[in-house]
Amino acid sequence: MVQLRPAKKPNEWPCRMLLPLQRLEWKALRQAFSSSRQRNKTLWNFLLNRLFDEKGKLLGSSSSPIQIWKDGAFVEQSSTDIWLAICAAVKAACSQAKVTPTEVRSLGFATTCSLVAVDVDSAPVSVSLADNSRRNVIVWMDHIALEQAERINSSNSPVLQYCGGAVSPEMQPPKFLFWFF
């Protein structure tokens, strides 16, 4: 049985999980990142994929770039790009491990506190000032909702006890307030 598994300890992700990357992989990631930034001032994020067997042995490894747009406090990605990167990284890791898709027994995803905007038909809806529907993910590091976070925190609502006593502008409620109210 072949399984995709997370790092052994939660605090190993993402930093310690990146350590198994070969030097050539790191070099390729750095080159892609630096050349894209110089060319069009666009940031890139990388989806990393690891394929393990049931004993925890690493069988295959792959990464795939995901574009990030940053305009001041606005930071966006594309859900379509993310899904295509997932597909490419999983296929590449399976190929490297010489594993067929039917041999994979589980998939695990670790994500950040980002917000994906879609319409009733699940089509991407723009969250960008550029009105580009491809840019439909408000990334966790987006800080457009500073005032809204302060407004929520000053309410002293008992609900705040469930999120550590305060919300961050990186969380969804302040972003909902910014965009819709």
N, CA, C and O of each residue as an XYZ file, in Angstrom:
724
protein
N       0.846     -1.173      0.000
C       0.000      0.000      0.000
C       0.900      1.248      0.000
O       1.891      1.297      0.729
N       0.559      2.236     -0.804
C       1.315      3.478     -0.883
C       0.421      4.598     -0.386
O      -0.744      4.691     -0.774
N       0.970      5.453      0.482
C       0.185      6.551      1.018
C       0.958      7.856      0.929
O       2.185      7.879      1.018
N       0.218      8.939      0.752
C       0.786     10.266      0.913
C       0.592     10.606      2.379
O      -0.521     10.489      2.892
N       1.644     11.022      3.061
C       1.548     11.291      4.488
C       2.151     12.642      4.818
O       3.046     13.122      4.123
N       1.648     13.258      5.899
C       2.251     14.520      6.349
C       3.566     14.243      7.066
O       3.933     13.088      7.281
N       4.266     15.298      7.433
C       5.472     15.146      8.236
C       5.104     14.444      9.539
O       3.944     14.479      9.950
N       6.077     13.805     10.198
C       5.790     13.037     11.406
C       5.270     13.913     12.541
O       4.425     13.468     13.317
N       5.753     15.139     12.654
C       5.315     16.044     13.710
C       4.754     17.299     13.053
O       5.309     17.772     12.061
N       3.648     17.856     13.596
C       3.054     19.050     12.980
C       4.031     20.204     12.825
O       3.962     20.934     11.835
N       4.954     20.391     13.793
C       5.869     21.527     13.698
C       6.973     21.317     12.666
O       7.800     22.208     12.474
N       7.011     20.170     12.001
C       7.991     19.933     10.951
C       7.552     20.544      9.624
O       8.349     20.622      8.689
N       6.302     20.976      9.527
C       5.841     21.527      8.269
C       5.733     23.028      8.394
O       5.248     23.479      9.431
N       6.137     23.847      7.438
C       6.710     23.454      6.164
C       8.232     23.352      6.176
O       8.804     22.683      5.315
N       8.901     23.996      7.127
C      10.362     24.112      7.059
C      11.089     22.779      7.033
O      11.878     22.535      6.120
N      10.853     21.922      7.990
C      11.592     20.663      8.047
C      11.206     19.731      6.904
O      12.003     18.897      6.475
N       9.977     19.879      6.416
C       9.550     19.036      5.309
C      10.294     19.413      4.026
O      10.415     18.593      3.116
N      10.784     20.630      3.951
C      11.505     21.069      2.761
C      12.926     20.529      2.732
O      13.543     20.483      1.667
N      13.456     20.123      3.873
C      14.840     19.682      3.941
C      15.192     18.535      2.999
O      16.300     18.520      2.464
N      14.278     17.553      2.769
C      14.654     16.465      1.857
C      14.865     16.888      0.401
O      15.352     16.095     -0.403
N      14.507     18.117      0.055
C      14.732     18.535     -1.326
C      16.212     18.426     -1.673
O      17.079     18.785     -0.876
N      16.479     17.940     -2.838
C      17.852     17.835     -3.311
C      18.374     19.231     -3.642
O      17.593     20.136     -3.935
N      19.676     19.401     -3.596
C      20.273     20.706     -3.893
C      19.847     21.228     -5.271
O      19.636     22.429     -5.442
N      19.723     20.338     -6.240
C      19.310     20.772     -7.575
C      17.893     21.315     -7.566
O      17.596     22.273     -8.280
N      16.990     20.704     -6.750
C      15.625     21.206     -6.650
C      15.614     22.609     -6.060
O      14.918     23.490     -6.565
N      16.388     22.823     -4.986
C      16.453     24.145     -4.377
C      16.980     25.167     -5.368
O      16.471     26.285     -5.448
N      18.004     24.781     -6.127
C      18.588     25.687     -7.117
C      17.534     26.060     -8.167
O      17.424     27.226     -8.547
N      16.766     25.081     -8.632
C      15.721     25.358     -9.630
C      14.645     26.265     -9.052
O      14.171     27.176     -9.731
N      14.253     26.023     -7.800
C      13.240     26.874     -7.171
C      13.743     28.312     -7.049
O      13.021     29.258     -7.364
N      14.996     28.470     -6.587
C      15.549     29.823     -6.439
C      15.659     30.523     -7.790
O      15.353     31.710     -7.896
N      16.094     29.796     -8.829
C      16.216     30.398    -10.155
C      14.855     30.831    -10.688
O      14.719     31.933    -11.219
N      13.849     29.973    -10.551
C      12.509     30.320    -11.037
C      11.982     31.531    -10.296
O      11.376     32.418    -10.898
N      12.210     31.572     -8.993
C      11.722     32.680     -8.182
C      12.411     33.983     -8.564
O      11.746     34.991     -8.805
N      13.747     33.969     -8.621
C      14.463     35.212     -8.887
C      14.249     35.696    -10.311
O      14.105     36.900    -10.524
N      14.221     34.803    -11.294
C      14.050     35.258    -12.670
C      12.641     35.795    -12.892
O      12.468     36.759    -13.638
N      11.625     35.194    -12.262
C      10.267     35.693    -12.452
C      10.099     37.054    -11.806
O       9.402     37.909    -12.351
N      10.724     37.275    -10.651
C      10.609     38.569     -9.972
C      11.294     39.654    -10.778
O      10.780     40.769    -10.881
N      12.458     39.340    -11.357
C      13.162     40.334    -12.146
C      12.386     40.663    -13.412
O      12.375     41.812    -13.854
N      11.740     39.667    -13.993
C      11.050     39.844    -15.263
C       9.775     40.662    -15.116
O       9.545     41.590    -15.891
N       8.938     40.330    -14.124
C       7.649     41.014    -14.053
C       7.200     41.354    -12.638
O       6.017     41.610    -12.414
N       8.117     41.362    -11.688
C       7.821     41.708    -10.296
C       6.683     40.876     -9.725
O       5.923     41.354     -8.884
N       6.566     39.654    -10.170
C       5.551     38.729     -9.672
C       6.217     37.756     -8.715
O       7.296     37.236     -8.997
N       5.573     37.514     -7.589
C       6.090     36.554     -6.627
C       5.601     35.165     -6.988
O       4.585     35.014     -7.666
N       6.323     34.151     -6.537
C       5.908     32.778     -6.760
C       5.925     32.038     -5.444
O       6.755     32.304     -4.574
N       5.019     31.128     -5.309
C       4.958     30.220     -4.183
C       5.094     28.830     -4.789
O       4.794     28.648     -5.969
N       5.536     27.850     -4.017
C       5.718     26.519     -4.570
C       4.914     25.490     -3.800
O       4.969     25.432     -2.572
N       4.171     24.686     -4.529
C       3.470     23.561     -3.952
C       4.466     22.414     -3.904
O       5.050     22.049     -4.924
N       4.656     21.852     -2.732
C       5.590     20.746     -2.570
C       4.804     19.475     -2.324
O       3.818     19.478     -1.587
N       5.235     18.402     -2.933
C       4.531     17.133     -2.809
C       5.540     16.044     -2.487
O       6.616     15.976     -3.082
N       5.180     15.203     -1.547
C       6.016     14.068     -1.176
C       5.145     12.820     -1.191
O       3.991     12.862     -0.766
N       5.683     11.724     -1.672
C       4.978     10.448     -1.708
C       5.741      9.469     -0.820
O       6.926      9.214     -1.036
N       5.042      8.918      0.190
C       5.645      8.002      1.155
C       4.943      6.651      1.102
O       3.778      6.556      0.714
N       5.668      5.610      1.497
C       5.009      4.314      1.654
C       4.461      4.213      3.080
O       4.586      5.151      3.867
N       3.850      3.064      3.407
C       3.207      2.912      4.713
C       4.198      2.901      5.876
O       3.794      3.041      7.031
N       5.475      2.738      5.588
C       6.493      2.765      6.648
C       7.165      4.133      6.763
O       8.068      4.315      7.579
N       6.731      5.078      5.959
C       7.294      6.417      6.023
C       8.488      6.652      5.120
O       9.119      7.706      5.198
N       8.812      5.689      4.262
C       9.936      5.849      3.339
C       9.522      6.774      2.197
O       8.476      6.579      1.577
N      10.344      7.773      1.929
C      10.087      8.703      0.835
C      10.303      7.995     -0.491
O      11.389      7.479     -0.757
N       9.257      7.970     -1.332
C       9.328      7.292     -2.628
C       9.486      8.272     -3.786
O      10.142      7.964     -4.781
N       8.890      9.437     -3.657
C       8.931     10.410     -4.740
C       8.729     11.806     -4.194
O       8.124     11.985     -3.137
N       9.236     12.798     -4.914
C       9.170     14.181     -4.470
C       9.034     15.090     -5.681
O       9.668     14.863     -6.711
N       8.209     16.115     -5.554
C       8.039     17.039     -6.670
C       7.582     18.398     -6.146
O       7.038     18.496     -5.046
N       7.804     19.429     -6.928
C       7.307     20.762     -6.592
C       6.770     21.402     -7.860
O       7.156     21.041     -8.972
N       5.881     22.353     -7.671
C       5.272     23.036     -8.807
C       5.012     24.488     -8.419
O       4.494     24.738     -7.331
N       5.353     25.452     -9.272
C       5.186     26.864     -8.908
C       3.729     27.324     -8.970
O       2.935     26.848     -9.781
N       3.411     28.265     -8.085
C       2.090     28.905     -8.073
C       2.340     30.414     -8.013
O       3.038     30.891     -7.118
N       1.787     31.148     -8.940
C       1.988     32.588     -9.002
C       1.256     33.301     -7.874
O       0.164     32.893     -7.477
N       1.871     34.381     -7.354
C       1.239     35.259     -6.361
C       1.291     36.674     -6.924
O       2.335     37.119     -7.401
N       0.164     37.382     -6.869
C       0.132     38.792     -7.247
C       0.098     39.612     -5.969
O      -0.699     39.327     -5.075
N       0.954     40.631     -5.868
C       0.970     41.498     -4.690
C       0.910     42.941     -5.156
O       1.827     43.434     -5.813
N      -0.179     43.611     -4.808
C      -0.369     45.029     -5.116
C      -0.619     45.749     -3.799
O      -1.754     45.807     -3.327
N       0.432     46.296     -3.208
C       0.295     46.935     -1.901
C      -0.115     45.907     -0.859
O       0.555     44.887     -0.694
N      -1.222     46.170     -0.149
C      -1.717     45.256      0.887
C      -2.500     44.089      0.291
O      -2.796     43.121      0.991
N      -2.839     44.172     -0.999
C      -3.603     43.118     -1.670
C      -2.659     42.010     -2.123
O      -1.653     42.274     -2.781
N      -2.991     40.758     -1.765
C      -2.174     39.612     -2.180
C      -3.130     38.525     -2.655
O      -3.988     38.068     -1.900
N      -2.974     38.111     -3.922
C      -3.910     37.142     -4.510
C      -3.188     36.003     -5.220
O      -2.021     36.108     -5.599
N      -3.934     34.904     -5.386
C      -3.494     33.763     -6.173
C      -4.669     33.300     -7.021
O      -5.752     33.884     -6.979
N      -4.439     32.246     -7.787
C      -5.461     31.662     -8.640
C      -5.774     30.250     -8.161
O      -4.867     29.425     -8.048
N      -7.045     29.957     -7.877
C      -7.413     28.596     -7.466
C      -7.166     27.603     -8.606
O      -6.841     26.441     -8.363
N      -7.319     28.063     -9.833
C      -7.039     27.198    -10.989
C      -5.554     26.850    -11.020
O      -5.198     25.690    -11.230
N      -4.682     27.840    -10.813
C      -3.237     27.587    -10.772
C      -2.887     26.608     -9.654
O      -2.065     25.710     -9.840
N      -3.517     26.787     -8.492
C      -3.235     25.908     -7.350
C      -3.617     24.475     -7.692
O      -2.845     23.549     -7.443
N      -4.812     24.287     -8.265
C      -5.246     22.928     -8.601
C      -4.337     22.296     -9.658
O      -3.983     21.122     -9.550
N      -3.962     23.067    -10.671
C      -3.071     22.536    -11.712
C      -1.696     22.183    -11.132
O      -1.080     21.202    -11.549
N      -1.216     22.981    -10.170
C       0.062     22.685     -9.516
C      -0.038     21.407     -8.691
O       0.895     20.605     -8.674
N      -1.161     21.213     -8.011
C      -1.376     19.977     -7.249
C      -1.330     18.784     -8.195
O      -0.629     17.805     -7.936
N      -2.070     18.868     -9.282
C      -2.104     17.755    -10.254
C      -0.715     17.464    -10.802
O      -0.309     16.303    -10.871
N       0.014     18.497    -11.192
C       1.350     18.306    -11.769
C       2.309     17.704    -10.745
O       3.070     16.792    -11.069
N       2.276     18.208     -9.514
C       3.204     17.714     -8.489
C       2.899     16.271     -8.102
O       3.818     15.473     -7.919
N       1.612     15.924     -7.975
C       1.239     14.546     -7.635
C       1.643     13.589     -8.758
O       2.204     12.524     -8.499
N       1.355     13.971    -10.005
C       1.735     13.115    -11.137
C       3.246     12.918    -11.203
O       3.720     11.807    -11.440
N       4.002     13.996    -10.994
C       5.458     13.906    -11.072
C       6.018     13.031     -9.949
O       6.925     12.233    -10.181
N       5.483     13.176     -8.736
C       5.964     12.354     -7.616
C       5.628     10.887     -7.848
O       6.446     10.009     -7.569
N       4.427     10.617     -8.358
C       4.042      9.226     -8.659
C       4.942      8.648     -9.747
O       5.365      7.496     -9.651
N       5.232      9.425    -10.763
C       6.094      8.974    -11.847
C       7.495      8.678    -11.328
O       8.092      7.652    -11.657
N       8.008      9.592    -10.514
C       9.343      9.404     -9.951
C       9.405      8.142     -9.084
O      10.410      7.431     -9.088
N       8.331      7.870     -8.346
C       8.276      6.705     -7.457
C       7.881      5.429     -8.204
O       7.891      4.337     -7.636
N       7.534      5.585     -9.486
C       7.044      4.454    -10.287
C       5.810      3.819     -9.633
O       5.709      2.601     -9.489
N       4.877      4.699     -9.244
C       3.630      4.301     -8.580
C       2.471      4.719     -9.475
O       2.469      5.834     -9.997
N       1.495      3.851     -9.659
C       0.311      4.207    -10.439
C      -0.697      4.917     -9.537
O      -0.692      4.704     -8.325
N      -1.552      5.750    -10.104
C      -2.553      6.443     -9.280
C      -3.432      5.501     -8.456
O      -3.858      5.863     -7.359
N      -3.706      4.307     -8.965
C      -4.562      3.372     -8.219
C      -3.863      2.808     -6.979
O      -4.526      2.258     -6.099
N      -2.540      2.934     -6.897
C      -1.803      2.463     -5.732
C      -1.803      3.477     -4.585
O      -1.482      3.127     -3.449
N      -2.157      4.718     -4.875
C      -2.187      5.756     -3.840
C      -3.457      5.573     -3.016
O      -4.558      5.518     -3.566
N      -3.302      5.479     -1.693
C      -4.436      5.216     -0.806
C      -4.967      6.455     -0.103
O      -6.114      6.461      0.344
N      -4.166      7.495      0.004
C      -4.662      8.707      0.660
C      -3.883      9.923      0.181
O      -2.741      9.818     -0.264
N      -4.525     11.068      0.283
C      -3.919     12.355     -0.038
C      -4.091     13.253      1.174
O      -5.121     13.201      1.845
N      -3.099     14.068      1.456
C      -3.207     15.032      2.540
C      -2.872     16.411      2.026
O      -1.965     16.574      1.210
N      -3.601     17.408      2.501
C      -3.350     18.784      2.085
C      -3.140     19.645      3.328
O      -3.859     19.499      4.317
N      -2.173     20.526      3.278
C      -1.960     21.513      4.328
C      -2.078     22.872      3.655
O      -1.384     23.150      2.677
N      -2.953     23.710      4.178
C      -3.166     25.008      3.549
C      -3.070     26.122      4.579
O      -3.028     25.882      5.785
N      -3.038     27.321      4.079
C      -3.020     28.497      4.940
C      -4.428     29.056      5.043
O      -5.358     28.533      4.428
N      -4.581     30.103      5.809
C      -5.885     30.733      6.010
C      -6.164     31.687      4.845
O      -6.129     32.906      5.013
N      -6.436     31.136      3.687
C      -6.719     31.929      2.502
C      -8.196     31.777      2.142
O      -8.861     30.859      2.621
N      -8.698     32.655      1.318
C     -10.111     32.690      0.972
C     -10.267     32.583     -0.542
O      -9.687     33.378     -1.283
N     -11.048     31.605     -1.007
C     -11.277     31.400     -2.438
C     -12.661     31.923     -2.789
O     -13.647     31.540     -2.159
N     -12.745     32.795     -3.787
C     -14.024     33.369     -4.206
C     -14.500     32.706     -5.500
O     -13.816     32.747     -6.523
N     -15.691     32.093     -5.436
C     -16.310     31.469     -6.606
C     -17.784     31.850     -6.643
O     -18.357     32.236     -5.624
N     -18.397     31.740     -7.818
C     -19.827     32.027     -7.932
C     -20.642     30.748     -7.691
O     -20.077     29.720     -7.319
N     -21.953     30.803     -7.899
C     -22.821     29.652     -7.626
C     -22.492     28.443     -8.494
O     -22.845     27.316     -8.147
N     -21.822     28.667     -9.617
C     -21.415     27.565    -10.496
C     -19.966     27.150    -10.266
O     -19.400     26.404    -11.064
N     -19.365     27.629     -9.184
C     -17.971     27.358     -8.816
C     -16.957     27.957     -9.790
O     -15.809     27.513     -9.837
N     -17.366     28.953    -10.562
C     -16.439     29.658    -11.453
C     -15.711     30.733    -10.644
O     -16.315     31.348     -9.765
N     -14.423     30.972    -10.924
C     -13.663     31.971    -10.180
C     -14.284     33.371    -10.280
O     -14.757     33.783    -11.339
N     -14.270     34.091     -9.150
C     -14.741     35.473     -9.082
C     -13.561     36.333     -8.648
O     -12.880     36.006     -7.676
N     -13.318     37.409     -9.347
C     -12.167     38.261     -9.058
C     -12.236     38.870     -7.666
O     -13.289     39.320     -7.216
N     -11.077     38.875     -6.990
C     -10.925     39.588     -5.725
C      -9.833     40.647     -5.881
O      -9.303     41.153     -4.892
N      -9.502     40.978     -7.133
C      -8.401     41.899     -7.389
C      -8.902     43.250     -7.878
O      -9.997     43.373     -8.426
N      -8.074     44.246     -7.663
C      -8.381     45.570     -8.186
C      -8.326     45.568     -9.706
O      -8.940     46.414    -10.357
N      -7.588     44.615    -10.271
C      -7.457     44.493    -11.724
C      -8.678     43.821    -12.342
O      -8.767     43.721    -13.565
N      -9.626     43.355    -11.519
C     -10.837     42.663    -11.980
C     -10.497     41.494    -12.895
O     -11.117     41.300    -13.941
N      -9.500     40.723    -12.478
C      -9.050     39.551    -13.221
C      -9.606     38.327    -12.508
O      -9.183     38.027    -11.392
N     -10.551     37.609    -13.127
C     -11.201     36.475    -12.465
C     -10.216     35.352    -12.138
O     -10.498     34.502    -11.294
N      -9.071     35.351    -12.800
C      -8.052     34.353    -12.486
C      -7.521     34.579    -11.064
O      -7.102     33.631    -10.401
N      -7.538     35.812    -10.606
C      -7.045     36.168     -9.280
C      -8.214     36.081     -8.292
O      -8.785     37.101     -7.906
N      -8.564     34.855     -7.886
C      -9.754     34.658     -7.050
C      -9.454     34.115     -5.660
O     -10.366     33.666     -4.965
N      -8.197     34.148     -5.243
C      -7.826     33.707     -3.899
C      -7.218     34.892     -3.154
O      -6.239     35.485     -3.606
N      -7.810     35.229     -2.004
C      -7.217     36.230     -1.126
C      -6.263     35.461     -0.220
O      -6.700     34.666      0.612
N      -4.976     35.692     -0.378
C      -3.949     34.945      0.338
C      -3.895     35.390      1.799
O      -4.202     36.541      2.112
N      -3.511     34.495      2.675
C      -3.465     34.784      4.107
C      -2.674     36.054      4.402
O      -3.052     36.801      5.305
N      -1.592     36.327      3.675
C      -0.739     37.484      3.971
C      -1.319     38.814      3.471
O      -0.704     39.864      3.658
N      -2.487     38.774      2.845
C      -3.179     39.976      2.404
C      -3.592     40.768      3.648
O      -4.208     40.212      4.557
N      -3.261     42.053      3.696
C      -3.560     42.877      4.877
C      -4.474     44.054      4.540
O      -4.294     45.153      5.066
N      -5.445     43.828      3.670
C      -6.371     44.906      3.308
C      -7.363     45.212      4.424
O      -7.942     46.298      4.454
N      -7.563     44.280      5.332
C      -8.641     44.415      6.318
C      -8.149     44.775      7.724
O      -8.687     44.269      8.709
N      -7.150     45.627      7.828
C      -6.640     46.031      9.143
C      -7.723     46.715      9.980
O      -7.916     46.372     11.146
N      -8.424     47.675      9.387
C      -9.482     48.400     10.123
C     -10.609     47.466     10.546
O     -11.146     47.597     11.646
N     -10.967     46.528      9.679
C     -12.048     45.593      9.985
C     -11.658     44.665     11.134
O     -12.491     44.347     11.983
N     -10.389     44.226     11.166
C      -9.911     43.385     12.274
C      -9.969     44.162     13.588
O     -10.383     43.621     14.614
N      -9.555     45.431     13.556
C      -9.624     46.269     14.755
C     -11.069     46.431     15.221
O     -11.353     46.388     16.418
N     -11.976     46.618     14.264
C     -13.410     46.763     14.604
C     -13.942     45.502     15.279
O     -14.651     45.593     16.281
N     -13.613     44.334     14.748
C     -14.055     43.073     15.347
C     -13.460     42.920     16.746
O     -14.172     42.579     17.690
N     -12.163     43.172     16.881
C     -11.500     43.003     18.172
C     -12.016     43.971     19.231
O     -12.081     43.620     20.409
N     -12.382     45.180     18.828
C     -12.896     46.154     19.795
C     -14.321     45.830     20.252
O     -14.819     46.440     21.199
N     -14.975     44.882     19.591
C     -16.340     44.502     19.986
C     -16.355     43.706     21.288
O     -17.393     43.601     21.942
N     -15.196     43.141     21.667
C     -15.094     42.299     22.863
C     -16.124     41.182     22.881
O     -16.606     40.795     23.945
N     -16.457     40.673     21.730
C     -17.425     39.587     21.612
C     -16.889     38.324     22.286
O     -15.696     38.038     22.195
N     -17.764     37.560     22.967
C     -17.313     36.297     23.563
C     -16.853     35.286     22.505
O     -16.136     34.340     22.829
N     -17.253     35.477     21.263
C     -16.821     34.586     20.181
C     -15.305     34.650     20.000
O     -14.696     33.679     19.551
N     -14.696     35.777     20.343
C     -13.251     35.940     20.172
C     -12.445     34.946     21.009
O     -11.284     34.684     20.697
N     -13.037     34.394     22.060
C     -12.316     33.418     22.873
C     -11.977     32.150     22.076
O     -11.079     31.397     22.452
N     -12.700     31.923     20.979
C     -12.468     30.727     20.161
C     -11.355     30.906     19.131
O     -11.008     29.961     18.422
N     -10.798     32.103     19.046
C      -9.691     32.326     18.107
C      -8.532     33.033     18.806
O      -7.851     33.869     18.213
N      -8.322     32.687     20.065
C      -7.185     33.235     20.785
C      -7.404     34.622     21.354
O      -6.442     35.262     21.779
N      -8.632     35.111     21.378
C      -8.938     36.412     21.971
C      -8.986     37.563     20.989
O      -9.465     38.645     21.326
N      -8.497     37.345     19.778
C      -8.502     38.414     18.767
C      -8.400     37.793     17.379
O      -7.871     36.695     17.209
N      -8.916     38.516     16.395
C      -8.745     38.083     15.011
C      -7.589     38.853     14.394
O      -7.261     39.959     14.824
N      -6.992     38.268     13.405
C      -5.914     38.878     12.645
C      -6.496     39.356     11.318
O      -7.477     38.785     10.841
N      -5.917     40.384     10.716
C      -6.384     40.792      9.383
C      -6.150     39.703      8.342
O      -6.640     39.809      7.218
N      -5.409     38.661      8.702
C      -5.153     37.546      7.795
C      -6.287     36.532      7.807
O      -6.321     35.636      6.964
N      -7.219     36.659      8.755
C      -8.343     35.725      8.854
C      -9.507     36.194      7.976
O      -9.555     37.345      7.540
N     -10.442     35.269      7.730
C     -11.538     35.569      6.814
C     -12.547     36.617      7.316
O     -12.936     37.467      6.515
N     -12.993     36.619      8.572
C     -14.024     37.602      8.962
C     -13.673     39.051      8.639
O     -14.524     39.760      8.101
N     -12.466     39.527      8.938
C     -12.151     40.903      8.546
C     -12.184     41.108      7.027
O     -12.581     42.170      6.547
N     -11.767     40.092      6.281
C     -11.763     40.213      4.821
C     -13.186     40.236      4.272
O     -13.476     40.960      3.320
N     -14.078     39.437      4.879
C     -15.499     39.497      4.491
C     -16.045     40.903      4.706
O     -16.720     41.455      3.837
N     -15.748     41.479      5.868
C     -16.224     42.840      6.153
C     -15.686     43.840      5.140
O     -16.420     44.713      4.678
N     -14.408     43.717      4.792
C     -13.802     44.644      3.828
C     -14.516     44.575      2.484
O     -14.859     45.607      1.905
N     -14.739     43.369      1.990
C     -15.275     43.195      0.643
C     -16.789     43.335      0.545
O     -17.301     43.771     -0.485
N     -17.504     42.975      1.592
C     -18.961     42.889      1.448
C     -19.767     43.844      2.323
O     -20.970     43.988      2.108
N     -19.148     44.497      3.297
C     -19.939     45.366      4.188
C     -19.284     46.707      4.391
O     -19.817     47.553      5.110
